[in-house]
């Protein structure tokens, strides 16, 4: 039984105003209280009624692992879409492909019912529906909050149920390799005979070992000397996927930042040996990393020549931007999304007000550039 203050917190969390228009009101009237009872907002008051789940129309279309006859010229991306905040920034996005980079919902739960209801809230957001309708292909990976619990990895107890809901919600086809084995990693190949773009979707949650906790003076987490980010099976798959060398451009979708190593939040630098292993597989002249998580936007360029373009968040913001010696230009400290122009190889992080961080990825070859020697 919930205590009164716990119940009040739950009610406030569920019923804080969110894009209150007719579509949303029709779709969501109820928040979970228990397995068979929910707390509903009725006539301005609160009532406990039998559990009802009213789902919004789901217009997402499944994307096959290989898409023939089409290569995107623009890939937009973003992360950190809070359940309780407006998502109208998505109405500014116009691209061939959109990649959700994790924290696409904030579930933070060990209850499949709660997670299912929160996914429905995303479906019911009008701006999300409009994005899905006008974007040719929508792809997604998860981070900790849509995986199910803050900063968790392989130890999360509900990861099997969470995986099923993720794959079903994002309409991952039954024939997709992402449905096999464990985790939600996979890749998408776009090819038209003249150019090929590979988008690699990494799962940084299902197999990741526990983080090394630091003292407060050191930061949240310290670099570990052992442990894994991806797990053996995902590493084998990734090495085999990249070894073919068939793609003109490889886009790595990473839910957490790759380049940054100066602070103790979650980054690839929590496992430096894994960070180095990934770098050893990537060709900086034909690779771009996309990342999210931190609640601001920026472009980073590592010493090894890899670009890490971070967009976070669509509706989450942290004004306390942390140091990053690899940052190119100024960060974007407002709600933002990212755009990668594959023809000009220009990366932009676009703020809600129109401010932006723009970087010409001069060392990365466009998949549409003429072949060398011609």
C-alpha positions as CSV (number, residue, x, y, z in Angstrom):
1,X,0.0,0.0,0.0
2,X,1.3,3.4,-0.9
3,X,1.7,6.0,1.9
4,X,-0.2,9.3,1.4
5,X,3.0,11.2,0.4
6,X,4.0,8.5,-2.0
7,X,0.5,8.6,-3.6
8,X,0.6,12.3,-3.8
9,X,4.0,12.2,-5.6
10,X,2.7,9.6,-8.0
11,X,-0.4,11.6,-8.8
12,X,1.7,14.8,-9.4
13,X,4.1,12.9,-11.6
14,X,1.4,11.4,-13.7
15,X,-0.8,14.5,-14.0
16,X,1.6,17.4,-14.4
17,X,0.2,19.1,-17.6
18,X,1.5,17.6,-20.8
19,X,0.5,18.9,-24.2
20,X,-3.1,19.1,-23.1
21,X,-5.0,19.0,-26.3
22,X,-8.0,16.9,-27.5
23,X,-5.8,14.1,-28.9
24,X,-3.9,13.7,-25.7
25,X,-7.0,13.9,-23.5
26,X,-8.7,11.2,-25.5
27,X,-5.7,8.9,-25.3
28,X,-4.5,9.1,-21.7
29,X,-6.9,9.4,-18.8
30,X,-5.4,7.0,-16.4
31,X,-2.2,6.4,-14.5
32,X,-1.2,3.1,-12.9
33,X,-1.9,2.7,-9.2
34,X,-1.8,-1.1,-8.9
35,X,-2.3,-4.0,-11.2
36,X,-6.1,-3.6,-11.3
37,X,-6.7,-0.1,-10.1
38,X,-5.6,3.2,-11.5
39,X,-5.8,6.8,-10.5
40,X,-7.6,9.1,-12.9
41,X,-8.2,12.8,-13.3
42,X,-11.9,13.2,-13.5
43,X,-13.6,16.6,-13.5
44,X,-10.6,18.3,-12.0
45,X,-10.4,15.8,-9.2
46,X,-8.8,12.4,-8.5
47,X,-10.6,9.1,-8.4
48,X,-9.5,5.5,-8.1
49,X,-11.2,3.3,-10.8
50,X,-10.8,-0.1,-12.4
51,X,-7.7,-0.3,-14.7
52,X,-8.3,0.8,-18.3
53,X,-5.7,1.2,-20.9
54,X,-6.6,3.2,-24.0
55,X,-3.9,3.2,-26.6
56,X,-3.3,5.9,-29.2
57,X,-3.0,4.9,-32.9
58,X,0.5,3.7,-33.6
59,X,1.8,4.9,-37.0
60,X,5.4,3.8,-36.7
61,X,6.4,1.5,-39.6
62,X,9.0,-1.2,-39.2
63,X,12.3,-0.7,-41.0
64,X,14.0,-3.7,-42.6
65,X,17.7,-4.3,-41.8
66,X,18.5,-3.6,-45.5
67,X,16.7,-0.8,-47.3
68,X,17.2,-1.0,-51.1
69,X,16.8,1.9,-53.5
70,X,17.2,4.7,-50.9
71,X,20.1,6.4,-49.2
72,X,19.2,9.3,-46.8
73,X,20.7,12.7,-47.5
74,X,19.8,14.0,-44.0
75,X,19.8,12.1,-40.8
76,X,18.3,13.9,-37.8
77,X,18.7,12.7,-34.2
78,X,17.9,13.5,-30.6
79,X,17.5,12.0,-27.1
80,X,16.0,12.6,-23.7
81,X,12.2,13.1,-24.4
82,X,10.7,13.6,-21.0
83,X,7.2,12.2,-20.4
84,X,6.0,15.3,-18.6
85,X,7.3,18.0,-20.9
86,X,6.1,19.3,-24.2
87,X,7.7,17.8,-27.3
88,X,6.9,20.5,-29.8
89,X,10.6,20.8,-30.7
90,X,10.0,17.7,-32.9
91,X,7.8,19.9,-35.2
92,X,11.0,21.7,-36.3
93,X,12.6,18.5,-37.6
94,X,12.6,17.7,-41.3
95,X,14.9,14.9,-42.4
96,X,14.9,11.6,-44.3
97,X,15.7,9.5,-41.2
98,X,15.3,10.3,-37.5
99,X,17.3,8.4,-34.9
100,X,16.1,8.4,-31.3
101,X,19.3,8.0,-29.2
102,X,17.8,6.8,-25.9
103,X,15.9,8.1,-22.9
104,X,13.0,8.2,-25.4
105,X,10.8,7.7,-22.4
106,X,11.5,8.1,-18.7
107,X,10.2,4.9,-17.3
108,X,12.5,4.2,-14.3
109,X,10.4,1.3,-13.1
110,X,10.4,-2.4,-12.3
111,X,6.7,-2.7,-13.4
112,X,5.9,-3.7,-17.0
113,X,2.5,-2.1,-16.6
114,X,4.0,1.3,-15.7
115,X,6.5,1.0,-18.7
116,X,3.7,0.1,-21.1
117,X,1.6,3.1,-20.0
118,X,4.5,5.5,-20.3
119,X,5.3,4.2,-23.9
120,X,1.6,5.0,-24.6
121,X,2.2,8.5,-23.4
122,X,4.9,8.9,-26.1
123,X,2.6,7.5,-28.7
124,X,0.0,10.0,-27.7
125,X,2.2,13.1,-28.0
126,X,0.9,15.0,-31.1
127,X,4.4,16.2,-32.1
128,X,5.7,12.6,-32.0
129,X,2.8,11.5,-34.2
130,X,3.5,14.3,-36.7
131,X,7.3,13.4,-36.8
132,X,6.5,9.8,-37.5
133,X,4.1,10.7,-40.3
134,X,6.5,12.9,-42.2
135,X,9.8,11.0,-41.7
136,X,10.6,8.2,-44.1
137,X,12.3,6.1,-41.5
138,X,12.4,6.3,-37.7
139,X,15.1,4.3,-35.8
140,X,15.7,4.0,-32.1
141,X,18.1,2.7,-29.4
142,X,17.7,2.9,-25.7
143,X,19.5,4.4,-22.8
144,X,19.0,3.9,-19.1
145,X,15.6,5.6,-18.5
146,X,13.8,3.7,-21.3
147,X,15.9,0.6,-20.5
148,X,14.2,0.9,-17.2
149,X,16.4,2.3,-14.4
150,X,18.9,5.2,-14.0
151,X,22.5,4.2,-14.8
152,X,21.8,0.5,-14.8
153,X,23.4,-2.1,-17.0
154,X,23.2,-5.9,-17.1
155,X,22.0,-6.1,-13.5
156,X,18.6,-4.5,-14.3
157,X,16.0,-7.1,-13.2
158,X,13.3,-6.3,-15.8
159,X,15.5,-6.2,-18.9
160,X,13.8,-9.1,-20.7
161,X,10.3,-7.5,-20.4
162,X,11.7,-4.1,-21.2
163,X,13.4,-5.5,-24.3
164,X,10.1,-7.0,-25.6
165,X,8.3,-3.7,-25.1
166,X,11.1,-1.7,-26.8
167,X,11.1,-4.0,-29.9
168,X,7.3,-4.0,-30.1
169,X,6.8,-0.3,-29.6
170,X,9.5,0.6,-32.2
171,X,8.0,-1.9,-34.7
172,X,11.2,-3.9,-35.1
173,X,10.2,-6.5,-37.7
174,X,10.0,-10.1,-36.7
175,X,12.7,-10.9,-39.4
176,X,15.2,-8.3,-38.0
177,X,18.4,-9.5,-36.5
178,X,17.6,-7.2,-33.6
179,X,15.0,-9.8,-32.5
180,X,17.6,-12.5,-32.2
181,X,19.5,-13.3,-29.0
182,X,19.6,-10.7,-26.3
183,X,19.8,-7.0,-26.3
184,X,18.4,-4.5,-28.9
185,X,21.5,-3.9,-31.0
186,X,21.5,-4.1,-34.8
187,X,22.2,-2.2,-38.0
188,X,20.5,-0.7,-41.0
189,X,22.0,-0.6,-44.4
190,X,20.7,1.9,-46.9
191,X,21.9,1.4,-50.5
192,X,20.9,2.5,-54.0
193,X,23.7,0.9,-56.0
194,X,25.7,4.1,-56.1
195,X,26.1,4.7,-52.4
196,X,25.8,2.8,-49.2
197,X,25.2,4.1,-45.6
198,X,25.4,1.9,-42.6
199,X,23.7,3.0,-39.3
200,X,24.9,0.9,-36.4
201,X,22.6,0.9,-33.3
202,X,24.6,0.0,-30.2
203,X,23.1,-1.4,-27.0
204,X,25.0,0.1,-24.1
205,X,22.7,-1.3,-21.4
206,X,21.9,-5.0,-21.7
207,X,25.5,-6.3,-21.2
208,X,27.3,-3.4,-19.5
209,X,29.1,-4.3,-16.2
210,X,28.4,-2.2,-13.1
211,X,30.2,1.2,-13.0
212,X,33.0,1.9,-10.6
213,X,31.6,4.4,-8.0
214,X,34.0,7.2,-7.0
215,X,34.1,9.6,-4.1
216,X,32.2,12.8,-4.6
217,X,35.5,14.7,-5.1
218,X,36.4,12.5,-8.0
219,X,33.0,12.6,-9.7
220,X,30.2,10.1,-10.0
221,X,32.1,7.2,-11.7
222,X,35.8,6.4,-12.2
223,X,37.4,4.6,-15.1
224,X,37.4,0.8,-14.7
225,X,40.3,-1.4,-15.6
226,X,38.1,-4.4,-16.4
227,X,34.5,-5.0,-17.4
228,X,32.6,-4.5,-20.6
229,X,30.3,-2.0,-22.3
230,X,28.9,-4.2,-25.1
231,X,29.4,-7.8,-24.0
232,X,31.2,-10.6,-25.9
233,X,28.3,-11.3,-28.3
234,X,27.7,-7.7,-29.3
235,X,31.5,-7.1,-29.8
236,X,31.7,-10.1,-32.1
237,X,28.7,-8.9,-34.1
238,X,30.0,-5.4,-34.3
239,X,33.5,-6.5,-35.5
240,X,31.9,-8.7,-38.2
241,X,29.5,-5.9,-39.3
242,X,32.3,-3.4,-39.7
243,X,34.8,-5.8,-41.2
244,X,33.0,-6.0,-44.5
245,X,34.0,-2.4,-45.3
246,X,31.1,-2.2,-47.8
247,X,29.6,1.1,-46.5
248,X,30.7,4.5,-47.8
249,X,29.7,6.0,-44.5
250,X,29.2,4.4,-41.1
251,X,27.1,6.2,-38.5
252,X,27.4,4.9,-35.0
253,X,24.4,5.5,-32.7
254,X,25.7,5.6,-29.1
255,X,23.3,6.5,-26.3
256,X,26.1,7.9,-24.2
257,X,29.0,10.2,-25.3
258,X,32.1,8.6,-26.8
259,X,34.6,11.4,-26.9
260,X,34.3,13.0,-23.4
261,X,36.7,11.8,-20.6
262,X,36.8,14.7,-18.2
263,X,33.9,14.0,-15.8
264,X,32.4,11.2,-13.9
265,X,29.0,10.8,-15.6
266,X,28.2,7.9,-17.9
267,X,30.5,7.9,-20.9
268,X,32.6,5.4,-22.9
269,X,35.5,6.6,-20.7
270,X,34.0,4.7,-17.8
271,X,35.6,1.7,-19.6
272,X,38.7,3.1,-21.3
273,X,39.8,-0.2,-22.7
274,X,36.3,-0.6,-24.4
275,X,36.6,3.0,-25.7
276,X,39.9,2.1,-27.3
277,X,38.6,-1.1,-28.7
278,X,35.8,0.7,-30.5
279,X,38.3,3.3,-31.9
280,X,40.4,0.5,-33.3
281,X,37.4,-0.7,-35.4
282,X,36.4,2.7,-36.8
283,X,37.8,4.6,-39.8
284,X,37.7,8.3,-39.0
285,X,37.4,9.2,-42.7
286,X,34.1,7.4,-43.1
287,X,32.6,7.3,-39.6
288,X,30.5,9.7,-37.5
289,X,29.3,8.9,-33.9
290,X,26.0,10.3,-32.7
291,X,25.3,10.4,-29.0
292,X,22.9,11.8,-26.4
293,X,22.3,11.6,-22.6
294,X,23.8,14.8,-21.2
295,X,21.0,17.4,-21.6
296,X,23.0,19.8,-23.8
297,X,24.3,19.6,-27.4
298,X,27.8,19.8,-28.7
299,X,30.2,18.6,-31.4
300,X,33.5,16.8,-30.3
301,X,36.6,15.8,-32.2
302,X,38.9,13.3,-30.6
303,X,42.7,13.1,-31.0
304,X,42.2,10.1,-33.2
305,X,40.0,12.1,-35.6
306,X,36.6,10.7,-34.7
307,X,33.6,13.1,-34.6
308,X,31.1,12.6,-31.8
309,X,28.0,14.8,-32.3
310,X,25.8,15.0,-29.2
311,X,22.1,16.1,-29.2
312,X,20.4,16.1,-25.8
313,X,17.7,16.7,-25.0
314,X,14.5,17.1,-26.9
315,X,12.8,18.1,-23.7
316,X,15.4,17.9,-21.0
317,X,18.0,20.6,-20.2
318,X,21.0,20.9,-17.9
319,X,22.4,24.4,-17.8
320,X,25.5,23.2,-15.9
321,X,27.6,22.3,-19.0
322,X,30.7,20.3,-18.0
323,X,34.2,20.7,-19.4
324,X,35.1,18.9,-22.7
325,X,38.5,19.5,-24.2
326,X,37.4,17.9,-27.4
327,X,34.4,20.3,-27.9
328,X,34.4,22.1,-31.3
329,X,32.9,25.6,-30.8
330,X,30.2,26.4,-28.2
331,X,27.6,24.0,-26.7
332,X,23.9,24.4,-27.3
333,X,22.3,24.9,-23.9
334,X,18.6,24.7,-24.7
335,X,16.2,22.0,-26.0
336,X,17.9,20.7,-29.2
337,X,18.0,18.1,-32.0
338,X,20.8,17.2,-34.4
339,X,21.1,17.0,-38.1
340,X,23.7,15.3,-40.2
341,X,23.8,16.5,-43.9
342,X,25.4,13.6,-45.7
343,X,26.0,15.5,-49.0
344,X,28.1,18.3,-47.4
345,X,29.1,16.3,-44.3
346,X,28.0,19.0,-42.0
347,X,26.8,18.3,-38.5
348,X,24.4,20.8,-36.8
349,X,23.0,20.8,-33.3
350,X,19.9,23.0,-33.5
351,X,18.4,24.7,-30.4
352,X,14.8,25.5,-30.0
353,X,15.4,29.2,-30.5
354,X,17.3,28.6,-33.7
355,X,20.8,28.8,-32.1
356,X,23.1,26.1,-33.4
357,X,26.5,24.5,-33.2
358,X,27.7,23.7,-36.8
359,X,30.7,21.8,-37.8
360,X,32.0,20.8,-41.2
361,X,33.3,17.3,-40.8
362,X,36.1,18.0,-43.2
363,X,37.9,14.7,-42.7
364,X,34.8,12.5,-43.3
365,X,34.0,11.6,-46.9
366,X,30.5,12.1,-48.1
367,X,28.9,8.9,-49.5
368,X,27.7,11.0,-52.5
369,X,31.2,12.2,-53.3
370,X,32.7,10.9,-56.6
371,X,35.0,7.9,-56.2
372,X,38.6,8.8,-55.7
373,X,40.6,8.7,-58.9
374,X,37.7,9.6,-61.2
